[in-house]
Amino acid sequence: MSAPPSHLPACCSAPAADWPLPLPLPGLILHSCRFDPAQLAADDFVRCGLTPPAAIAGAIAKRQGEFLAGRLCAASALRALAGHACYYPARGADNAPCWPSGSLGSITHSHGWAAALVGAQEAWRGLGVDAEPLLTLARAERLAGEILTPAELAHFQHLPADERGAWLTLCFSLKESLFKALYPLVQRRFYFQAAALVEQDGNGRVRLQLREELGGEWTAGRCLDGQFALHDERLLSLVAIPAP
């Protein structure tokens, strides 16, 4: 924990409250910002009072900018949630953010945009947010076999060609959000075929169903709700698991 940065680095805009998703969820806060790695200065981390992990300190400017922007959004959202003066989630041994006691959250970044979602543990068990640029048809067709279950793949192949890129982006992003939300609860890695998109309405609400046993209550067949929106030419998805 540290004092708030005296000024923002030139590479990042000020994090601000943002909720482009269709369904507001009580107690959840999403802050986002824009960033430009080309404007990253050598002392931006020091100015912000943030010590980057060794893997980030030695990374290219793009990766450093993503990390800095994501942590600035997280600190801003935590300040709005619980009044933390300035708390940058550390990077755990598994590379997941370490949230302060009583809270949880998720961080994402995509092509010059970063966001952090936070909530209180008394209300939420798992949170996952993910942003992805829309896939082209050619890339979607290359990746479909890796990302989709057999039933999803059959649906994908019956879609009109001009809808396939967006639909695969949706499946990919939702499964990334699901992993972020569930990983802290199951404490094991799982892959794209572990869940399938089984319901989607016209208002950005979806339902995912587990296809594998992940341990404990997270059995095959269990469904989890999610939502998504197109936001500034990217797809933003969210999976939030409420507390009992």
C-alpha positions as CSV (number, residue, x, y, z in Angstrom):
1,M,0.0,0.0,0.0
2,S,1.2,3.6,-0.7
3,A,0.0,7.1,-1.0
4,P,-1.9,8.0,-4.1
5,P,0.4,9.0,-7.0
6,S,1.0,12.8,-7.1
7,H,0.2,12.8,-10.8
8,L,-0.7,10.3,-13.4
9,P,1.9,9.1,-15.9
10,A,1.5,10.6,-19.4
11,C,0.9,7.1,-20.8
12,C,-2.4,6.7,-18.9
13,S,-5.6,8.6,-18.7
14,A,-7.2,9.1,-15.3
15,P,-9.2,5.9,-14.3
16,A,-12.9,6.6,-14.2
17,A,-16.1,4.8,-13.2
18,D,-17.4,2.9,-16.2
19,W,-20.3,0.4,-16.7
20,P,-20.9,-0.4,-20.4
21,L,-22.5,-3.8,-19.6
22,P,-26.2,-4.3,-19.8
23,L,-27.0,-5.3,-16.2
24,P,-25.7,-3.3,-13.2
25,L,-24.7,-5.6,-10.3
26,P,-25.0,-4.3,-6.7
27,G,-21.8,-3.4,-5.0
28,L,-19.5,-4.0,-8.1
29,I,-17.3,-1.2,-9.3
30,L,-15.6,-1.1,-12.7
31,H,-13.0,1.6,-13.4
32,S,-11.2,1.9,-16.7
33,C,-8.6,4.0,-18.5
34,R,-6.8,4.4,-21.8
35,F,-3.0,3.9,-22.1
36,D,-0.4,4.4,-24.7
37,P,2.8,2.4,-24.1
38,A,4.7,4.7,-26.5
39,Q,4.5,7.4,-23.8
40,L,5.7,5.2,-21.0
41,A,8.6,6.9,-19.1
42,A,11.3,5.1,-17.3
43,D,10.3,6.5,-13.9
44,D,6.5,6.1,-14.3
45,F,6.3,3.2,-11.9
46,V,8.4,5.1,-9.3
47,R,6.2,8.1,-9.6
48,C,3.1,6.0,-9.0
49,G,4.6,4.3,-6.0
50,L,4.3,0.9,-7.7
51,T,7.1,-1.6,-7.8
52,P,6.6,-3.9,-10.8
53,P,7.4,-7.7,-10.6
54,A,10.8,-8.6,-12.1
55,A,9.0,-10.2,-15.1
56,I,7.2,-6.9,-15.8
57,A,10.3,-4.6,-15.1
58,G,12.2,-6.5,-17.8
59,A,9.3,-6.6,-20.3
60,I,8.7,-4.5,-23.4
61,A,6.9,-1.2,-23.1
62,K,3.6,-2.7,-24.2
63,R,3.5,-5.2,-21.3
64,Q,4.7,-2.6,-18.8
65,G,2.0,-0.2,-19.9
66,E,-0.7,-2.9,-19.6
67,F,0.4,-3.7,-16.1
68,L,0.6,-0.1,-15.0
69,A,-2.7,0.8,-16.4
70,G,-4.5,-2.2,-15.0
71,R,-3.0,-1.6,-11.5
72,L,-4.0,2.1,-11.6
73,C,-7.6,1.1,-12.5
74,A,-7.5,-1.5,-9.6
75,A,-6.3,1.1,-7.1
76,S,-8.9,3.6,-8.2
77,A,-11.7,1.0,-8.0
78,L,-10.6,-0.2,-4.6
79,R,-10.5,3.4,-3.4
80,A,-14.2,3.8,-4.5
81,L,-15.2,0.5,-3.0
82,A,-13.6,0.6,0.4
83,G,-11.7,3.9,0.8
84,H,-8.2,2.3,0.3
85,A,-5.7,5.2,0.1
86,C,-3.8,3.5,-2.7
87,Y,-3.6,-0.3,-2.9
88,Y,-2.0,-1.9,-5.9
89,P,-2.8,-5.7,-6.0
90,A,0.5,-7.6,-5.9
91,R,1.1,-10.3,-8.5
92,G,0.8,-13.7,-6.9
93,A,3.0,-16.8,-7.7
94,D,0.3,-17.9,-10.1
95,N,0.3,-14.5,-11.7
96,A,-3.2,-13.7,-10.4
97,P,-3.7,-10.3,-8.6
98,C,-3.7,-10.5,-4.8
99,W,-6.6,-8.4,-3.5
100,P,-6.8,-6.8,0.0
101,S,-8.7,-8.6,2.8
102,G,-12.5,-8.4,2.4
103,S,-12.4,-7.6,-1.4
104,L,-11.9,-9.4,-4.7
105,G,-11.6,-8.4,-8.3
106,S,-10.4,-8.9,-11.8
107,I,-8.2,-6.9,-14.2
108,T,-8.2,-6.8,-18.0
109,H,-6.5,-4.9,-20.8
110,S,-6.9,-4.8,-24.5
111,H,-5.2,-2.6,-27.1
112,G,-4.8,0.6,-25.2
113,W,-7.7,0.1,-22.8
114,A,-7.6,-1.3,-19.3
115,A,-10.2,-1.9,-16.6
116,A,-10.5,-3.4,-13.1
117,L,-13.6,-4.8,-11.5
118,V,-13.9,-5.0,-7.7
119,G,-16.4,-6.0,-5.1
120,A,-16.8,-7.1,-1.4
121,Q,-16.2,-10.7,-0.5
122,E,-19.3,-10.7,1.7
123,A,-21.4,-10.2,-1.5
124,W,-19.4,-11.9,-4.2
125,R,-17.4,-15.2,-4.4
126,G,-15.8,-14.8,-7.8
127,L,-15.3,-12.0,-10.4
128,G,-14.0,-12.2,-13.9
129,V,-13.8,-9.5,-16.5
130,D,-12.2,-9.7,-19.9
131,A,-11.9,-7.5,-23.0
132,E,-11.0,-8.7,-26.5
133,P,-10.8,-7.1,-29.9
134,L,-13.2,-8.7,-32.4
135,L,-11.7,-11.6,-34.3
136,T,-11.6,-11.7,-38.0
137,L,-13.3,-14.5,-39.8
138,A,-10.0,-16.1,-40.8
139,R,-8.6,-16.0,-37.3
140,A,-11.9,-17.3,-35.8
141,E,-11.9,-20.3,-38.1
142,R,-8.3,-21.1,-37.1
143,L,-9.0,-20.9,-33.4
144,A,-12.5,-22.4,-33.3
145,G,-11.3,-26.0,-32.7
146,E,-9.2,-24.9,-29.7
147,I,-11.9,-22.8,-28.0
148,L,-15.2,-24.5,-28.7
149,T,-16.8,-27.6,-27.4
150,P,-18.2,-30.0,-30.1
151,A,-21.7,-28.6,-29.7
152,E,-20.4,-25.0,-29.9
153,L,-18.3,-25.8,-32.9
154,A,-21.3,-27.2,-34.7
155,H,-23.2,-24.0,-34.0
156,F,-20.3,-21.9,-35.1
157,Q,-20.1,-23.8,-38.5
158,H,-23.8,-23.1,-39.1
159,L,-23.5,-19.4,-38.5
160,P,-23.3,-17.0,-41.5
161,A,-19.7,-16.2,-42.2
162,D,-20.1,-12.6,-41.2
163,E,-21.2,-13.6,-37.7
164,R,-18.6,-16.1,-36.9
165,G,-15.8,-13.8,-35.8
166,A,-18.0,-11.9,-33.2
167,W,-19.5,-15.2,-31.9
168,L,-16.1,-16.8,-31.4
169,T,-14.8,-13.7,-29.7
170,L,-17.8,-13.9,-27.3
171,C,-17.1,-17.5,-26.4
172,F,-13.4,-16.9,-26.0
173,S,-14.0,-13.8,-23.8
174,L,-16.7,-15.4,-21.6
175,K,-14.5,-18.4,-21.0
176,E,-11.6,-16.1,-20.0
177,S,-13.9,-14.3,-17.6
178,L,-15.2,-17.6,-16.2
179,F,-11.6,-18.8,-15.6
180,K,-10.8,-15.6,-13.7
181,A,-13.9,-15.9,-11.6
182,L,-13.6,-19.6,-10.8
183,Y,-9.8,-20.1,-10.5
184,P,-9.5,-18.7,-7.0
185,L,-12.4,-21.0,-5.9
186,V,-11.2,-24.3,-7.5
187,Q,-7.4,-23.6,-7.3
188,R,-6.7,-25.5,-10.5
189,R,-6.2,-24.5,-14.1
190,F,-8.9,-25.6,-16.7
191,Y,-9.2,-25.0,-20.3
192,F,-11.8,-23.8,-22.9
193,Q,-13.6,-27.1,-23.3
194,A,-14.4,-27.1,-19.6
195,A,-17.5,-24.8,-20.2
196,A,-19.9,-24.0,-23.0
197,L,-22.1,-21.1,-23.9
198,V,-25.6,-22.6,-23.7
199,E,-27.9,-19.5,-23.6
200,Q,-27.8,-16.0,-25.1
201,D,-30.5,-13.4,-25.2
202,G,-30.7,-10.2,-27.2
203,N,-29.8,-8.0,-24.3
204,G,-26.3,-9.2,-23.6
205,R,-27.1,-11.8,-21.0
206,V,-25.7,-15.3,-21.3
207,R,-25.4,-18.6,-19.4
208,L,-22.4,-20.9,-19.3
209,Q,-22.5,-24.5,-18.3
210,L,-19.6,-26.5,-16.9
211,R,-18.7,-29.5,-19.0
212,E,-16.1,-30.9,-16.6
213,E,-15.8,-31.7,-12.9
214,L,-13.7,-28.9,-11.4
215,G,-13.9,-30.1,-7.8
216,G,-16.3,-29.6,-4.9
217,E,-19.6,-27.9,-5.8
218,W,-18.3,-27.1,-9.3
219,T,-19.7,-30.1,-11.1
220,A,-20.4,-30.8,-14.7
221,G,-23.8,-29.4,-15.6
222,R,-23.6,-26.4,-13.2
223,C,-24.6,-23.1,-14.9
224,L,-23.2,-19.7,-14.3
225,D,-24.6,-16.4,-15.6
226,G,-22.6,-13.8,-17.5
227,Q,-23.1,-10.7,-19.6
228,F,-21.3,-8.9,-22.4
229,A,-21.3,-5.7,-24.4
230,L,-19.5,-4.2,-27.4
231,H,-17.5,-1.3,-26.1
232,D,-15.3,0.9,-28.2
233,E,-14.7,-1.8,-30.9
234,R,-14.0,-4.5,-28.4
235,L,-16.0,-7.1,-26.6
236,L,-16.2,-6.8,-22.8
237,S,-17.5,-9.8,-20.8
238,L,-18.2,-10.4,-17.1
239,V,-18.9,-13.4,-15.0
240,A,-19.8,-12.7,-11.3
241,I,-20.5,-15.4,-8.8
242,P,-22.6,-14.1,-5.9
243,A,-22.1,-15.2,-2.3
244,P,-24.6,-17.6,-0.9
